[in-house]
């Protein structure tokens, strides 16, 4: 009698689990039918976690998963395509405001520079932004004399200040003027700040810091705008590159999900 009661109890428990697992499969199916792929994944994950011994329900849930992957991947592809188009439109509108300089005997690496940037910047105390051929943002400073030995720059306007990262002083790079190249990692703060004050201020104070003494210069609104546009173009080109790579990954993932569904229907 005791053994029979235990068997009946286990059977009832098994039926209860089977029913609960079946409801999760049904809820996942309903979520897929209405295009709610995130909810479908929640039900399918709950099924596998809570009822791993419900083989039949697990098999049905496993069959639904490629469809959920396909749906959510499609959604992400559409969103990223819109994001890509927006950045491509921004890049297309900005690149017309830049001039490309090709490598030559005097120019080791080609670059893009905004038309609003001062052409004679090496004859002035200033800082200009450029883009590498691959779209990487950087800043070159220019300061008369060789006494300051600056290793960083700062930009102040509207009661706020942004400072670049420091670059070790290199005496071999000195010509008739101090000139320091600040890579994207070092110059990102200046580029971002220029965007935040662009069209809002008539000038900004540029300081050459980190060396023997601090020197200052004034950047005009036009020079600030040139740095800001260079930074914006760099951000858009970077977004285009990373988004394009992500889209390729998603397209491969989408094809895999479709292949899995095709095999299931054979």
Secondary structure as GFF3:
##gff-version 3
##sequence-region A 1 266
A	DSSP	alpha_helix	2	33	.	.	.	ID=ss1
A	DSSP	alpha_helix	37	50	.	.	.	ID=ss2
A	DSSP	alpha_helix	55	95	.	.	.	ID=ss3
A	DSSP	beta_strand	98	101	.	.	.	ID=ss4
A	DSSP	beta_strand	111	114	.	.	.	ID=ss5
A	DSSP	three_ten_helix	121	123	.	.	.	ID=ss6
A	DSSP	beta_strand	126	132	.	.	.	ID=ss7
A	DSSP	beta_strand	137	144	.	.	.	ID=ss8
A	DSSP	beta_strand	152	157	.	.	.	ID=ss9
A	DSSP	beta_strand	160	163	.	.	.	ID=ss10
A	DSSP	three_ten_helix	171	173	.	.	.	ID=ss11
A	DSSP	beta_strand	177	178	.	.	.	ID=ss12
A	DSSP	beta_strand	181	182	.	.	.	ID=ss13
A	DSSP	alpha_helix	184	197	.	.	.	ID=ss14
A	DSSP	beta_strand	203	209	.	.	.	ID=ss15
A	DSSP	beta_strand	215	220	.	.	.	ID=ss16
A	DSSP	alpha_helix	221	265	.	.	.	ID=ss17
###
